[in-house]
Amino acid sequence: MLNNKNTNHHLKLSSHENMLSCISAASFWMPNLINLSAWIEHAPFAFWLIEATKPATIVELGTHQGYSYFAFCQAVKQLSLSTRCYAIDTWEGDEHSGFYDEMIFQNVNTHNTQRYAGFSQLIRSTFDDALDYFTDKSIDILHIDGRHFYEDVKHDFERWVPKLSDRSIVLFHDINVKERHFGVFKLWEELRCLYPHFEFIHGHGLGVLAVGQSITDDVRVLFEMTNNDKQIANIQSMYSRLGSGLMDRYHLIKLTQEEANLREEMLHLRENIFQHEKEKTQLAADLEITKQALQQLKIQLSVMDGAIKERNATISNLNGVFLEIYSSPFWRWLLPLKKLKNLFLQRS
């Protein structure tokens, strides 16, 4: 009976240790690049996967803004691995990611050049055209995240299988998306019956497929949990919580940026208000000066009006005097003498 208890206790410890072996300090790293990506919640697992597999070559089919790819690159750099990384994309977009301009590629290229140029290369090409750049059995981790129609994903997987090494792992994103004609889930249902696998439901779903026959012991434990629903749920829950933390981090960064933008906008508004108040004060001063000048003009006009009235009164008085003179008897008596004088002057 004691032996049975010890055996059971040993099994419980083994189960617990197996679960903990699927998470490490790397799982808690913060991505150097956090942008709006459907892959944002899977960076913690990507960090652990690179640490557990220590791949020689990583290839990503479909990179877009580079979130998942740069998570791989960050792990390679922080772990000081000799891994070579390749991102393959046309950087033109498609029906599912949307079509975008050249700025997306420029941003990805700049980030890659500044941080990972020593071991990372961007290949601007279709997936099929890039096949010739890789020898058979050379790729340890392949991430397929291109166009998501069933036929496209199946085509990509089948074309790249010969390039996979004996310890290769293939990642499929969006295995839990069943809308907009996504077909990854359909291919995943087929492949999970053929290969050891593990799947995450959160973050639109991530399928982890062990295609190689000689995967590392550190990652093999992940696929040996297939029949242990409790362990699977625990691992899914752990990485879901870590992923949701990154999503919260993204929202926090977004809100912080929005707050900074609002503060800057408020600063501009305050400057505009200050300028308008300054202009208003100047206009009020100019208006007061104008009012004073108008008042002076009114005073001058009043003075002139008074002078005109005085002059008109004087003229009126003079007209009265002249009228009295012209109508007086003396003027009538003097008038013939004036005429006689004028006649005398004409004759002389």
C-alpha positions as CSV (number, residue, x, y, z in Angstrom):
1,M,0.0,0.0,0.0
2,L,2.9,2.4,0.8
3,N,4.5,1.6,-2.5
4,N,1.3,2.5,-4.3
5,K,1.1,5.9,-2.5
6,N,4.7,6.6,-3.4
7,T,4.1,5.6,-7.0
8,N,1.0,7.8,-7.2
9,H,2.9,10.7,-5.7
10,H,5.7,10.2,-8.1
11,L,3.3,10.2,-11.0
12,K,1.8,13.5,-9.8
13,L,5.2,15.1,-9.5
14,S,6.1,13.8,-13.0
15,S,2.9,15.2,-14.4
16,H,3.5,18.6,-12.7
17,E,7.1,18.7,-13.9
18,N,6.0,17.9,-17.4
19,M,3.6,20.8,-17.4
20,L,6.2,23.2,-16.0
21,S,8.7,22.1,-18.6
22,C,6.4,23.7,-21.2
23,I,6.9,27.1,-19.7
24,S,10.1,29.0,-18.8
25,A,11.4,32.5,-17.9
26,A,11.4,33.2,-21.7
27,S,7.6,32.8,-21.7
28,F,7.4,36.0,-19.6
29,W,9.6,38.2,-21.8
30,M,8.1,41.4,-23.1
31,P,8.2,41.7,-26.9
32,N,10.3,44.5,-28.2
33,L,7.7,45.2,-30.8
34,I,4.0,45.4,-29.9
35,N,1.6,46.4,-32.6
36,L,-1.9,45.5,-33.6
37,S,-1.6,41.9,-34.7
38,A,-3.9,38.8,-34.5
39,W,-0.7,37.0,-33.3
40,I,-0.1,39.2,-30.3
41,E,-1.2,36.7,-27.7
42,H,1.2,33.9,-29.0
43,A,4.6,35.7,-28.4
44,P,5.0,34.0,-24.9
45,F,4.8,30.5,-26.6
46,A,7.0,31.6,-29.4
47,F,9.7,32.6,-27.0
48,W,9.5,29.3,-25.2
49,L,9.5,27.3,-28.4
50,I,12.7,28.9,-29.7
51,E,14.4,28.2,-26.4
52,A,13.2,24.6,-26.4
53,T,14.0,23.8,-30.0
54,K,17.1,26.0,-30.6
55,P,16.5,25.8,-34.3
56,A,19.1,26.3,-37.0
57,T,16.7,27.8,-39.5
58,I,13.4,29.6,-39.1
59,V,11.2,30.5,-42.0
60,E,8.0,32.5,-41.9
61,L,5.5,32.5,-44.8
62,G,3.5,35.7,-44.5
63,T,5.0,38.4,-42.3
64,H,2.8,41.5,-42.8
65,Q,3.8,44.0,-40.0
66,G,6.3,41.5,-38.5
67,Y,5.0,40.8,-35.0
68,S,5.3,37.0,-35.0
69,Y,8.6,37.1,-37.0
70,F,10.2,39.6,-34.7
71,A,9.1,37.6,-31.7
72,F,11.2,34.7,-33.2
73,C,14.1,37.0,-33.9
74,Q,14.0,38.5,-30.4
75,A,14.2,35.1,-28.8
76,V,17.1,34.1,-31.1
77,K,19.0,37.3,-30.1
78,Q,18.3,37.1,-26.4
79,L,19.3,33.4,-26.3
80,S,22.5,34.1,-28.3
81,L,21.6,31.3,-30.8
82,S,23.3,30.8,-34.2
83,T,19.8,30.6,-35.8
84,R,19.2,32.1,-39.3
85,C,15.8,33.7,-39.8
86,Y,13.9,34.3,-43.0
87,A,10.7,36.2,-43.6
88,I,9.0,35.6,-46.9
89,D,6.2,38.0,-48.1
90,T,5.3,40.2,-51.1
91,W,4.3,42.9,-48.6
92,E,1.4,43.8,-50.9
93,G,-1.4,42.1,-48.8
94,D,-4.3,39.8,-49.7
95,E,-8.0,39.3,-49.2
96,H,-7.6,38.4,-45.6
97,S,-4.9,40.7,-44.3
98,G,-6.1,43.5,-46.5
99,F,-4.0,45.3,-49.2
100,Y,-1.6,47.9,-48.0
101,D,1.0,50.4,-49.3
102,E,4.8,50.4,-49.3
103,M,5.0,51.9,-45.8
104,I,4.4,48.5,-44.2
105,F,7.4,47.0,-45.8
106,Q,9.6,50.0,-45.0
107,N,8.6,49.8,-41.3
108,V,9.4,46.1,-41.2
109,N,12.7,46.5,-43.1
110,T,13.8,49.4,-40.8
111,H,13.1,47.4,-37.6
112,N,14.9,44.4,-39.0
113,T,17.9,46.4,-40.1
114,Q,18.2,48.2,-36.7
115,R,17.9,45.0,-34.5
116,Y,18.4,41.7,-36.4
117,A,20.3,42.3,-39.6
118,G,23.1,40.0,-38.4
119,F,21.0,36.9,-38.8
120,S,17.6,37.9,-40.3
121,Q,16.8,38.4,-43.9
122,L,13.6,39.6,-45.6
123,I,12.8,37.9,-48.8
124,R,10.3,39.9,-50.9
125,S,8.8,37.1,-53.0
126,T,5.9,34.8,-53.4
127,F,6.1,31.6,-51.3
128,D,6.5,29.4,-54.3
129,D,9.3,31.5,-55.9
130,A,11.2,31.4,-52.6
131,L,11.4,27.6,-52.5
132,D,14.6,27.5,-54.5
133,Y,16.4,29.5,-51.9
134,F,16.3,26.7,-49.4
135,T,17.8,23.2,-49.6
136,D,15.7,20.1,-48.7
137,K,15.5,19.2,-45.0
138,S,17.0,22.5,-43.8
139,I,14.1,24.3,-42.0
140,D,13.5,23.5,-38.3
141,I,10.6,25.9,-37.7
142,L,8.2,26.9,-40.4
143,H,5.4,29.3,-39.6
144,I,2.6,29.4,-42.3
145,D,0.5,32.5,-42.1
146,G,-0.2,33.6,-45.6
147,R,-3.5,33.7,-47.4
148,H,-6.0,31.6,-45.4
149,F,-8.2,29.9,-48.0
150,Y,-8.0,26.1,-47.5
151,E,-6.5,25.5,-50.9
152,D,-3.8,28.1,-50.3
153,V,-2.7,26.8,-46.9
154,K,-2.7,23.2,-48.1
155,H,-0.7,24.2,-51.1
156,D,1.9,26.1,-48.9
157,F,2.3,23.2,-46.5
158,E,2.7,20.5,-49.2
159,R,5.1,22.6,-51.2
160,W,7.3,23.3,-48.2
161,V,7.3,19.9,-46.6
162,P,10.4,18.7,-48.5
163,K,12.3,21.7,-47.0
164,L,11.6,20.6,-43.4
165,S,14.3,19.0,-41.3
166,D,14.0,15.8,-39.2
167,R,13.4,17.9,-36.1
168,S,11.0,20.4,-37.7
169,I,7.9,22.0,-36.2
170,V,5.3,23.8,-38.3
171,L,3.0,26.5,-36.9
172,F,-0.4,27.3,-38.3
173,H,-2.1,30.5,-37.2
174,D,-5.9,31.1,-37.2
175,I,-6.9,27.4,-36.7
176,N,-9.9,28.7,-34.6
177,V,-11.2,31.2,-37.2
178,K,-14.3,30.0,-39.0
179,E,-15.4,33.1,-41.0
180,R,-14.6,35.0,-44.1
181,H,-13.9,31.7,-45.9
182,F,-10.8,30.9,-43.7
183,G,-9.8,27.3,-44.3
184,V,-6.9,26.8,-41.9
185,F,-9.1,25.0,-39.4
186,K,-10.1,22.5,-42.1
187,L,-6.5,21.7,-43.0
188,W,-5.6,21.5,-39.3
189,E,-8.3,18.9,-38.7
190,E,-6.7,16.8,-41.4
191,L,-3.1,17.2,-40.3
192,R,-3.7,16.7,-36.6
193,C,-4.7,13.1,-37.4
194,L,-1.3,12.5,-39.1
195,Y,1.2,14.2,-36.9
196,P,1.9,14.8,-33.2
197,H,0.4,18.1,-32.3
198,F,-0.7,20.7,-29.8
199,E,-3.2,23.5,-30.2
200,F,-4.0,26.8,-28.6
201,I,-7.5,28.2,-28.9
202,H,-6.9,31.7,-27.8
203,G,-5.6,34.4,-30.1
204,H,-7.5,33.1,-33.1
205,G,-5.9,29.7,-32.5
206,L,-2.4,28.4,-33.1
207,G,-1.6,24.9,-34.3
208,V,1.8,23.3,-33.4
209,L,2.6,20.4,-35.6
210,A,5.6,18.0,-35.0
211,V,6.5,17.0,-38.6
212,G,10.0,15.9,-37.9
213,Q,10.8,12.5,-36.5
214,S,13.6,13.7,-34.2
215,I,12.3,16.7,-32.4
216,T,14.2,17.8,-29.3
217,D,13.4,16.3,-25.9
218,D,12.6,19.8,-24.5
219,V,9.7,20.2,-26.8
220,R,8.7,16.6,-27.1
221,V,6.9,16.7,-23.8
222,L,4.4,19.2,-25.3
223,F,3.2,16.6,-27.8
224,E,3.2,13.8,-25.2
225,M,0.3,15.4,-23.4
226,T,-2.2,14.5,-26.2
227,N,-4.1,12.1,-23.9
228,N,-3.9,14.2,-20.8
229,D,-6.8,16.7,-21.0
230,K,-6.0,18.3,-17.7
231,Q,-2.4,19.1,-18.6
232,I,-3.5,20.3,-22.0
233,A,-6.0,22.7,-20.4
234,N,-3.5,23.9,-17.9
235,I,-0.9,24.7,-20.6
236,Q,-3.5,26.4,-22.7
237,S,-4.7,28.4,-19.8
238,M,-1.2,29.5,-18.8
239,Y,-0.3,30.8,-22.3
240,S,-3.8,32.3,-22.7
241,R,-3.2,34.3,-19.6
242,L,0.2,35.4,-20.7
243,G,-1.2,36.3,-24.1
244,S,-4.0,38.3,-22.6
245,G,-1.4,40.2,-20.5
246,L,0.3,41.2,-23.8
247,M,-3.1,42.3,-25.2
248,D,-3.7,44.4,-22.1
249,R,-0.2,45.8,-22.6
250,Y,-1.0,46.7,-26.2
251,H,-4.2,48.4,-25.1
252,L,-2.3,50.3,-22.4
253,I,0.3,51.4,-24.9
254,K,-2.5,52.5,-27.2
255,L,-4.3,54.4,-24.5
256,T,-1.0,56.0,-23.4
257,Q,-0.4,57.1,-27.0
258,E,-3.9,58.4,-27.3
259,E,-3.5,60.2,-24.0
260,A,-0.3,61.8,-25.2
261,N,-2.0,62.8,-28.5
262,L,-4.9,64.3,-26.6
263,R,-2.5,66.2,-24.3
264,E,-0.7,67.5,-27.3
265,E,-3.9,68.5,-28.9
266,M,-5.0,70.2,-25.7
267,L,-1.7,72.1,-25.7
268,H,-2.3,73.3,-29.2
269,L,-5.9,74.2,-28.3
270,R,-4.7,76.2,-25.3
271,E,-2.1,77.9,-27.4
272,N,-4.8,78.8,-29.9
273,I,-7.1,80.0,-27.2
274,F,-4.3,82.1,-25.7
275,Q,-3.6,83.5,-29.2
276,H,-7.3,84.3,-29.7
277,E,-7.5,85.9,-26.3
278,K,-4.4,88.0,-27.2
279,E,-6.0,89.0,-30.5
280,K,-9.3,89.7,-28.7
281,T,-7.5,92.0,-26.2
282,Q,-5.7,93.8,-29.1
283,L,-9.0,94.2,-30.9
284,A,-10.6,95.5,-27.8
285,A,-7.8,98.1,-27.4
286,D,-8.1,99.0,-31.1
287,L,-11.8,99.4,-30.7
288,E,-11.4,101.7,-27.6
289,I,-8.9,103.8,-29.6
290,T,-11.4,104.0,-32.4
291,K,-14.2,104.9,-30.1
292,Q,-12.0,107.7,-28.6
293,A,-11.1,109.0,-32.0
294,L,-14.8,108.9,-33.0
295,Q,-15.7,110.8,-29.9
296,Q,-13.1,113.5,-30.8
297,L,-14.5,113.7,-34.2
298,K,-18.0,114.2,-32.8
299,I,-16.6,117.0,-30.5
300,Q,-14.9,118.6,-33.5
301,L,-18.1,118.2,-35.6
302,S,-20.1,119.8,-32.8
303,V,-17.7,122.8,-32.6
304,M,-17.8,123.2,-36.3
305,D,-21.6,123.0,-36.3
306,G,-21.7,125.7,-33.6
307,A,-19.3,127.9,-35.7
308,I,-21.5,127.4,-38.8
309,K,-24.6,128.4,-36.8
310,E,-22.8,131.5,-35.5
311,R,-21.7,132.5,-39.1
312,N,-25.2,131.9,-40.4
313,A,-26.6,134.1,-37.6
314,T,-24.1,136.8,-38.5
315,I,-25.0,136.6,-42.2
316,S,-28.7,136.7,-41.3
317,N,-28.1,139.8,-39.2
318,L,-26.1,141.5,-42.0
319,N,-28.8,140.6,-44.5
320,G,-31.3,142.3,-42.1
321,V,-29.2,145.4,-41.9
322,F,-28.8,145.6,-45.7
323,L,-32.5,145.1,-46.1
324,E,-33.2,148.0,-43.7
325,I,-30.7,150.2,-45.6
326,Y,-32.1,149.4,-49.0
327,S,-35.6,150.0,-47.9
328,S,-34.9,153.3,-46.0
329,P,-36.0,156.8,-47.3
330,F,-32.4,157.9,-47.2
331,W,-31.4,155.1,-49.6
332,R,-34.2,156.0,-52.0
333,W,-33.1,159.7,-51.9
334,L,-29.5,158.8,-52.4
335,L,-30.0,156.5,-55.3
336,P,-30.7,159.3,-58.0
337,L,-27.6,161.1,-56.9
338,K,-25.6,157.9,-57.5
339,K,-27.0,157.6,-61.0
340,L,-26.2,161.3,-61.7
341,K,-22.7,160.7,-60.5
342,N,-22.2,157.7,-62.7
343,L,-23.6,159.7,-65.7
344,F,-21.2,162.6,-65.0
345,L,-18.3,160.2,-64.8
346,Q,-19.2,158.6,-68.1
347,R,-19.3,162.0,-69.9
348,S,-16.0,163.2,-68.5
